[in-house]
Amino acid sequence: MRIENMLEEYASRLEEALPGYLPRCPAPESRVGEAMAYSLLGGGKRVRGALTLAFYRLYKEDLSPALPYAGALEMIHAYSLIHDDLPCMDDDDLRRGKPSCHIAFGEAVALLAGDGLLTLAFETMCDPAHADAFPAATVLEAVRQAAWAAGCSGMIGGQMIDLAGEGSAGTTAALLDRMYAKKTGALIVAAARLGCILGGASKQDMDAASDYARYLGLAFQIVDDLLDAAGDEAVLGKPVGSDAANGKSTYVRMYGEDAARREVDKLNLRARQALEKLEGDTRFLAGLADLLAARQH
């Protein structure tokens, strides 16, 4: 089994499904719909959606019922990227080799597009056309987990820590870990947990999946730091060096590149060890951890 092929399979299923969840708006609202589609359908590895589908697959064979929930997490992720790129945040003009949403559509439309994708995620999860495939309590818990990951306990909180630490030399290791666990890790943990929730996993499996995803998310963000410090802009599809230019607190800034790479290896090992507590075929999940640790974009 090639991990890349499995990831492409999950991504392909999501690419087919995502356009069907987008709103069909008349003019002038259609402009924000175009911006939402531009960012949501603009490519990417679909890691978060793939995690939901992969964990769901440990318990159920047919992936179709879980697709709207995996797609909803991709909407939340796309919204976060739109807002991250805005001039008031990271001020990046490129995303995946294309103009960022605010460059293509203007700041006001980009802001609305991000808001639109965030709310569309919850509309999609609650739509009876999708939700009726699961018990109401299961859908409620899935929505709660996604909301936790997107809010102040998750991405919003992590972004606030990030903004507050710009240019500061006083960021502690504990605060840096907390920022990464929220800003990047929370949605990755939610992706794993959603797959387990929808699949009817035991609490023991949920705990193991959460541990795996927590280590995976932290390693993912440290790799992002390394790529921003020494990556290839042509391969990344976005500018490099922005962390240093904005005075951001990162693992590379705090510990250096060599120590950051060693930490990725350590976290990757812990993620794989967490999978040993799960029954079922976890080879894809183990291989995904290796693939993401070694990625160049």
C-alpha positions, 0 to 999 in steps of 0.5 A, a space after each residue: 500500500 502506497 501512502 501517497 496513493 491512499 492520501 490521493 484517494 481520500 483527497 479525490 473523494 473530497 474534491 468530488 464532494 466539496 463543490 456540492 456543499 457550496 452555496 449557489 448564490 444570485 448576484 451580487 452575493 455570487 461574488 462571495 460564493 466565488 471567493 469561497 469556491 476559489 479558496 476551498 477548491 484551490 487544492 491542498 493535501 486535504 490532510 484533515 479530511 483524510 484523517 476523518 475518513 481514515 479513522 472512520 474507515 477503521 470502523 465502517 467500510 462505506 466512507 460516503 456518510 462521513 464525507 460531509 463531515 470531512 468536507 466541513 473540516 476542510 471548510 474550516 481549514 480553508 477559512 483559517 487560511 483566508 484569514 491568516 493571509 489577510 494584511 492584518 494577520 500574516 499578510 501573505 500574497 500567495 497561497 498554493 502558488 496562486 494569489 491569496 483570496 484577498 489579492 484575488 477578490 479584495 480584503 472585504 470579500 475575502 473576510 466574508 468568504 472566510 466567515 462564509 466557509 466557517 458557517 457553511 461547515 456547521 450548516 453542512 454537518 447539520 443538514 438533514 441530508 447528511 445528518 440523518 445517517 447518524 444518531 442525533 447525539 452523534 451529530 451533536 458531538 461531531 459539531 461540538 468537537 468541530 466548534 471546539 477546534 475552531 474557537 477560542 479553545 482551538 484555532 482562534 486562541 492559538 492565533 491570538 497567542 501568535 499575534 501577541 507574541 510577534 516581536 517578543 523575546 519573552 515567549 516561553 517553551 510552554 506558551 509556544 507548545 500551547 500556541 501550536 496545540 491550539 493554532 494547528 493541532 486542535 483541528 487535526 485532533 478534531 479530524 481524528 476524533 470526528 472519524 472515531 465519533 461517526 464510526 462509533 469508536 470506544 473511549 479507549 480508541 478515542 483517546 489513542 486517536 487523540 494522542 496520535 493526532 496531537 503528536 501529529 499536529 505538533 510535528 506538522 507545525 514544526 515542519 511548517 516552521 522549518 519550511 518557512 525558514 529554509 524551504 523552497 518558495 517555488 515548491 511551497 507555493 508561498 513566500 518563505 521567511 515571513 516568520 522571521 520577518 514578522 518576528 514570530 515565535 517558532 521552534 526554529 527561532 527558539 531551538 534552532 533547525 537541528 533541534 526542531 528536526 529532532 523534535 519532529 522525529 520524536 513526535 513522529 515516533 510517539 504518534 506511531 506508538 499511539 496507533 499501537 493501541 488501536 485495533 484495525 489496519 492503521 498502516 495508512 495513519 502510520 505512513 501518513 505521519 512519516 509522510 508529513 514529517 518528511 514533506 517539502 511543501 
